[in-house]
Structures are given as structure tokens and as C-alpha cells.
Amino acid sequence: MQTKPFRIGTRGSPLALAQAHEARDRLMAAHHLPEEMFEIVVLSTKGDRITDRSLAEIGGKGLFTEELEQQLTTGELDFAVHSAKDMPTKLPDGLHLSAYLPREDIRDAVIGRTAPKLIDLPHGATVGSSSLRRQALIRRMRPDINVVTFRGLVETRLRKLEEGQVDATLLALAGLKRLGKVEVLTDILDPDTFPPAPAQGAICLESRIGDTQIDDLLAPVNDAATFDTVSCERAFLAALDGSCRTPIGGYAVCEGDLIRFSGLIITPDGRSQHAVTTDGHRRDAAALGTRAGQDVRARAGSAFFDDWH
């Protein structure tokens, strides 16, 4: 019998804490355990500390996970809770994504100050976003818009918007829902025309490979449909060597035993793109994503990626 609390690693932002609390609460319910059997351990990551530059400039997605993964590897943490879209496609040796909580909404939300929709913003308006995918898709929709890098916590970005630094910004609808802030959004973007980041809206749990006690702890909260869709999307990313330096969108949907995937690669200026749509059996979710990534990479040709890094 476990007598000491399970140690859950997380970043310290309000959204990260909301996600860690959701994971803890689901585990408490699944195993009929009291809150005292879980200790939430907050760590500051490099990605949290450096907010004046884009992730692409300072090293990409691993900046939000490195400190947590170090303590996972040494056994100081039992598992870590992450936004799945923040996870690099290659994890440190000995670690794996062992479970996914039921996925929230995958879509992007617009928070407009001078107009509710991107299409209605004034000519030459300024939109803030730290995501290269969102920046490229905004430019595809409205080449006249001035897109600026806009990082920081959700609360920080909303404050900058209120101060008039930009006319609008985009955030993941899932994050606004988890923070109880859906009232701030002014529009929700259709994923068919504005595809989300792979794994957007999903919370993943990372643990040590071979730690059967933790595997048994986490297994009851794993959502099979989320596991399959995100596995497909992450395989698509991996086939494209996707990182925060690359504008890539894509999402999968489970329909019974089948899975359907739509993906997109686009140049940062929004002028050139290659899309793919495919489907297959859920048991082959990761292989489906890999083939989709290989397909668009082959069609795009090596020159398409020259300006990405």
C-alpha cells in the first residue's frame, strides 16, 4: 500500500494548476483516494521565465518541460501534467506519455477589441499571437493584418489587449474553458478553415517507462479516444519534425473504430500550403499520422521548409 503522497509535477501558471487539479481530482475519484494522497509540486520552467521572445527564438517546446522531466527521471516526481500541445515529439529516454485526460474543445478563440471577428478587423489592424501556426493562418486570411509576437500568461495577454497594444488576440478555447473565462471570447474559429495545433485541448500525463505502480495509477483516467487522436496528431508532427519553429495544424476525430485526420503545413507568410485528409482504423492511429506527414512532406519538397528554421 502506498502511504506517502503521489508527487504531481506541474508548471505554476493558473492554467497549468487547473490542469493539475483536474488530473488529481480524476485520480481521487477513480481510486477513492483522499486529497492528502496527492501532492502538487510546482516548478518554474525556462519557458515561463523568458516571455519577451518567441519560443522559436529561445529553443522551442521543450522549454516548458525540461525541469519537470529532470525530476521525473530522478524519481523526485511520480508523474507530470502537461498541455499535450507543449510536448516535443521526442521525449527524454525513459519517459513516456502514459495517459490522456478526456479532451476539451480543440478550436481557437478570437478575443477582439475593435471587432469580434478576424475578418471584420479594420484594414491594417494589429493582432498578437506567439504561435507561428496562428500567425501564418491569420496572414492567409488577412494579408493586410500586422501580426506581432504576444507571449505571456492568458491573464497577461488579456491585459495587454485591454490596454490597446493590439486589436485582437487568439487563445485556445480549451484554456479559456478551464480557466472559466469563456465570456471574453468574441468568435470561435472553424477547425476546417483554421486548423488547431496538433494535440490542442488535450492534457497528458508523463511518467517513467516501466514504473508499473504509476502505470496502474494512471490507467483508469486515460481516455481512449483522446489517446488515439493525439497519438495520430503527434505522429504527423514527428514526421514533419514539427516544433515551435514550424507552422503546422492538424486534428483527428474518432468515429467508432475508425479515425479521420486532417493536417496542414503552411509557410509563415501564409502564402503557400499543403493539406492532407485521410482515415483508417483507430488501432493504426500513429501509423496513419506518420503517413500523412510523409505525404505532405513529399508533396511540398525540401525547398518548402527552407525558411522554417
Stockholm file with secondary structure:
# STOCKHOLM 1.0

chainA/1-309         MQTKPFRIGTRGSPLALAQAHEARDRLMAAHHLPEEMFEIVVLSTKGDRITDRSLAEIGGKGLFTEELEQQLTTGELDFAVHSAKDMPTKLPDGLHLSAYLPREDIRDAVIGRTAPKLIDLPHGATVGSSSLRRQALIRRMRPDINVVTFRGLVETRLRKLEEGQVDATLLALAGLKRLGKVEVLTDILDPDTFPPAPAQGAICLESRIGDTQIDDLLAPVNDAATFDTVSCERAFLAALDGSCRTPIGGYAVCEGDLIRFSGLIITPDGRSQHAVTTDGHRRDAAALGTRAGQDVRARAGSAFFDDWH
#=GR chainA/1-309 SS CCCSCEEEEECCSHHHHHHHHHHHHHHHHHHTCCGGGEEEEECCCHHHHCCSSCHHHHTCGGGGTHHHHHHHHHTSCSEEEEEGGGSCSSCCTTEEEEEECCCCCCCEEEEESSCSSGGGSCTTCEEECSCHHHHHHHHHHCTTSEEECCCSCHHHHHHHHHTTSCSEEEEEHHHHHHTTCGGGCCEECCTTTSCCCTTTTCEEEEEETTCHHHHHHHGGGCCHHHHHHHHHHHHHHHHTTCCTTSCEEEEEEEETTEEEEEEEEECTTSSCEEEEEEEEEGGGHHHHHHHHHHHHHHHHCGGGGTTCC
#=GC SS_cons         CCCSCEEEEECCSHHHHHHHHHHHHHHHHHHTCCGGGEEEEECCCHHHHCCSSCHHHHTCGGGGTHHHHHHHHHTSCSEEEEEGGGSCSSCCTTEEEEEECCCCCCCEEEEESSCSSGGGSCTTCEEECSCHHHHHHHHHHCTTSEEECCCSCHHHHHHHHHTTSCSEEEEEHHHHHHTTCGGGCCEECCTTTSCCCTTTTCEEEEEETTCHHHHHHHGGGCCHHHHHHHHHHHHHHHHTTCCTTSCEEEEEEEETTEEEEEEEEECTTSSCEEEEEEEEEGGGHHHHHHHHHHHHHHHHCGGGGTTCC
//
